[in-house]
C-alpha cells in the first residue's frame, strides 16, 4: 500500500472519473468513500464518535444554548428599537 498522499491523489483522480460517469459530484463520491472506510474500520468509527460526542458536550450544553438564544433575543430587540 502506498503513502497517504499517493492514496489521496489516486482517489481524487478516480473520484473525478466516477463523478463524470455517474453525473454526481466529487463530494458525493468522497462521502461514499468515507462511509465505506468507516464501515470497515472500528477504530475510525470509535474515534469519530468520541469527537462528535465531545463537540456536542461542548457546544450544545443546555446552558450554552440558552445563553446563545438570550444573546440573539437581545440583538433582535436592539435592532427593532427606535
Secondary structure as UniProt FT lines:
FT   HELIX           4..22
FT   HELIX           26..39
FT   HELIX           42..59
FT   HELIX           62..80
//
